[in-house]
């Protein structure tokens, strides 16, 4: 692990990629493109020659070294405190699983390791707030459009470099690794949603919801890749403990700031990354009156 800072922005912990580089497997999509729709059949494509429509506009030679820099450092000229990078939300390590990352954090989004084989990365549909269960690939613009509203859009050259680097992060065939399969989960509703909402319906907070100490540890692991302590140069602290638990749930599970207003700055954390018991413990810490960020 190391901290990096770009253009004077806040340093953020990044994860070093590990595992073998496998050349000659073609280019691939990026960012939240890894979120595929289980109802969509994987498209047929040749990993050797495939490029996203955006990257295909670049006439030069893609540079995987520059692509790696982009993944770990590029902020797309976003000068706000929310100057995220790809690594802020997506790990890329051969030791990652779909449930957790190999380093100190488990980020909101799934690992990009072996995700080149997910046919839904190459989908023809675009991201749509009104149909947010459908996230597909189109040149890497999903993350940039959704979570970098103060920044520039990804250029064809950046997309080409990033895809060239990400083709090295493959060490399994499509059928041999769950990380290489199209992902199927619900964004706006999840299996245990009614039970969670029942558990918080009485307006309880703190220890009445779960294990506060366990929740603090969960916050460090599941939120720490972006949320920083108050003493840091540019802290991303949490909403006050007096915030209703239901509001925290809406932000964590649905990326909803309330009243259907989307949270452009925080990806939702799905139940396969943070289960419902863990969510209740996290809520216990977030709503604890004695919480210290």
NORRAFEN-V340330 format. One record per backbone hydrogen bond with DSSP energy under -1.0 kcal/mol. NH is the residue of the N-H (numbers start at 1). CO is the residue of the C=O. E is the energy in kcal/mol with one decimal. If there is no record, write none. Layout:
BEGIN
NH/CO/E
NH/CO/E
END
This chain:
BEGIN
2/14/-1.1
4/12/-1.6
9/6/-2.2
12/4/-1.9
14/2/-2.5
33/30/-2.1
34/31/-1.7
35/32/-2.3
36/34/-1.1
40/37/-1.4
50/46/-2.6
56/52/-2.2
57/54/-1.5
58/55/-1.9
67/63/-2.0
68/64/-2.1
69/65/-1.8
70/66/-2.4
71/67/-2.1
72/68/-1.9
73/69/-2.4
74/70/-1.2
78/75/-1.7
84/82/-2.2
87/71/-1.5
88/85/-1.2
89/86/-1.3
90/86/-2.3
96/93/-1.9
97/100/-3.0
106/221/-2.5
109/89/-1.5
112/91/-2.5
114/169/-2.7
115/112/-1.4
117/114/-1.4
118/115/-1.9
121/118/-2.2
122/119/-1.5
123/120/-1.3
131/128/-1.4
134/131/-2.2
141/138/-1.0
145/141/-3.2
146/142/-2.5
147/143/-3.1
148/144/-1.3
151/148/-2.0
152/76/-2.6
159/155/-2.5
160/156/-2.3
161/157/-2.3
162/158/-2.7
163/159/-2.5
164/160/-2.0
165/161/-2.0
166/162/-2.5
167/163/-1.3
168/165/-2.0
169/166/-1.5
176/173/-1.6
180/177/-2.1
181/178/-1.6
193/190/-2.0
196/192/-2.1
197/193/-2.6
198/194/-2.2
199/195/-2.1
200/196/-1.3
203/200/-1.6
208/205/-1.6
209/206/-2.3
215/211/-2.2
216/212/-2.0
217/213/-1.8
218/214/-2.2
219/215/-2.3
220/216/-1.9
221/217/-1.8
222/218/-3.5
223/219/-1.9
226/223/-1.7
227/223/-2.8
232/229/-2.0
243/240/-2.2
248/244/-1.6
249/245/-2.4
250/246/-2.2
251/247/-1.9
252/248/-2.9
253/249/-3.0
254/250/-1.2
256/250/-1.9
257/261/-3.6
261/258/-1.4
263/255/-2.9
264/262/-1.0
269/252/-4.1
273/270/-1.6
274/270/-2.0
279/275/-2.4
280/276/-2.1
281/277/-1.8
282/278/-2.7
283/279/-2.5
284/280/-2.0
285/281/-1.7
286/282/-2.7
287/283/-2.2
288/285/-1.1
291/288/-2.1
END
